[in-house]
Amino acid sequence: MMLNVVIDRPDARRLPSRHRFAVARLIGYILLGRARSAVERPEHLILSIDRDQTAVEMHLTAFWAFATTACYIAASLPFALPLSIVLSVPLAAAAIHLPIVLGGSILRAFIGDGNHIKIVSVITMALLLIASSYVATTRSWARFVAWLFFAILLLNSVAAVILWLLRGSVQSAEERCVR
C-alpha cells in the first residue's frame, strides 16, 4: 500500500485527489486555483492524499442516500404522512444496511476477504437508481425526491466530464501545490 502525504502545506486541503466525487473534486480544483499561500504556516500539518478523507463529502453523501431512501419508504407506507415519516427512519436504516450485510456475505463467499467498498457502493447506488426510476414515474410526492436524485447524478456526471477535459490542468495544479 502506498501512502501519500503532504506535510506543512495548508493548501493541500483543497486538492482534488482528496475527494471521492466529481463535484467535490471540481470544487476543490476551483478553490485550489483561488487559494493564496498562507501567511502563517502551521507548526506541523500532515494531510493524507486519500479520496475518503473528506468528512463533509462522505457525510453529505450518506445523508443524501439515507434521506432519499426514507422519503421513498415514507411515500409507500399507508399511514398519514407524519407517522410515515417517523416510521420510515428506522425502516430506511434497515433497507440500506440489509443489502450491505447480505451482499457482504455473498461477496466474501465468492471473492474472499478484502476491501469491497467500491462494489458495495456500486450496488447501493444501483439500488437507489432502480428505486428512483420507479418512484419518478409515480404520482407520489416522492417523485420530486427521485428527480432531485437524478439531477444530482447529472450534476456529478457533468463535473466528471469537465474534470476529464481539464485533467492536465488539474494534475499540474496539484503538483504545484505539493512541491
N, C-alpha and C positions, 0 to 999 in steps of 0.2 A: 504494500500500500504506500503510495507516495503522499507525503504530507507537504502541502503548500501553505506557507505562512508569509505574512508581510509584517515586518517589525518597524514600529515607530513611524507609521505613515497613516495619519488620520483620514486622508483622502481615500484610502483603500476601502473604507466602509461603503463607498458608492460603486465599487467595481461590479460591472455586470455579471461577472463569473461567480459572484457571491449570491446570486438569485436563481431560483428554480424556474419561474415562469417568465415568458417573453415580455409581458407588460412591465413587470418589475425590473427586468434586465434593461429594457428601453428607458425606463425612468432613471435607473442607476447610471446609464450611459449619458443621459442628458445632464443629470446632476454632476457627474464626474467632469464633464466638459465645462460646467459653470463654476466648479469649485476653485477656490483660491487656496494656496498653501497656508496652513495655519501658522499664525504668528507664534503662538506658544505651542511647542511640541510637548506631547505628554512624556513623562519620565520613562515609562515603559508601556508600550501598546503592542500587543501581538494579536493579529487577526488571521483566522484561518480562511483560506480560499476554498470554500465548500458551498455548494448550492443550497444546502439545507441549514444554513446558519442564520437566516433572516427570520426572526421570530414573528415579526409583524406579518410578513407574507404567508408564513405557514399557518398562523392563527386565523388570518382572514380567509384563507382558502378552506380551512377546516370548518369555520363558522358558515361560510357560504354553502358548502356541501350539506352540513347539518341543517341549516335553516331551509334550504331547498327541499330536502327530504321531509322535514317536519311540515312544511306547507302542503306538500303532496299528500301526506298522510292525513293532515287535518281536513283537507278538502274531500278526502274519500270517506271519512267517518260519518255515520248517520246522525250525529248529535248536533246540538246547537254549536255555533262557531266558538264561543268562549270555552266550552267544555272540550270541543275537538282540539283546540289549540293546547290546552293543558294536557290532554291525553297523548297528543302527538309528540311531545318532547321525549318521554321515555320510549315510546314506540320507534321514534326516529333513531334514537341511540341503538336500540336493538337491531333495527333494519340496516343500519350502516355496519355494525360490527358482525352481524351474522354471516354475511358473505366473506368477510375477512377471516373469521375463525374457521368456517368450513373450507374456504379456499386455501387457507394456510395448511390445513391437514392434507388436502389433496396435493398441493404443491410439494409439501415435504415428502409425501409418499413417492411422487414421480421424479422430483428434481433433487431432493435431499436438502440438507441444511444449507443456509446461505442467506444472503441479503435479497429478499424478494420484494423490496419496496416498490420498484418500478412496475412489477407485474400486478401487485395489489392495487397500486394507483391507477393503472390502466383499466383493471376490472371495475374498480369503484366508479371511475368516470364513465365507463361504458354503460354501467347500470343506470347512472344518473342521466346519461344521454337517451337511453331507451325510455326511462320513465318520463323524461321531459318531452320526448317525441309524442308519447301518448297523451300526457296532460295538456300539451299545447293544442291538441285537436278537440278538447272537450269545451264545454260552455262554463266550466267552473271558474271561480275567481283565481284559482291557482294557475290558470293558463298564462296570466301575466308574469308569474314567477318563472314559468317554463320559458317564455320568450326572453325574459331577463337572463336566464341561464344561457340561452343561445347567443344573446348579444355579448355576454362576457366571453364566451368561447370565440366569437367572431373577432372581438377586440384583441384577444390574445393571439389569434391567428394573424391578424394584420400586423401586430407588433413583431411577431416572429418573421414575417416577410421583410419588414423594414430592417430588422436586425440582420437578416441574411444579406440584404443588399448593402448594409453598412459594415459587414463583418471585418473588413480590413481596417476601417477607421476605428471600430470598437477594439480590435486587438492592439492597434498602436496606442490608443488612449490608455488601455490597461497597462501596457508595457511602460509607458511614460510614468504612470502613477507608482509602479512598484520599484522603479530604479532609484 
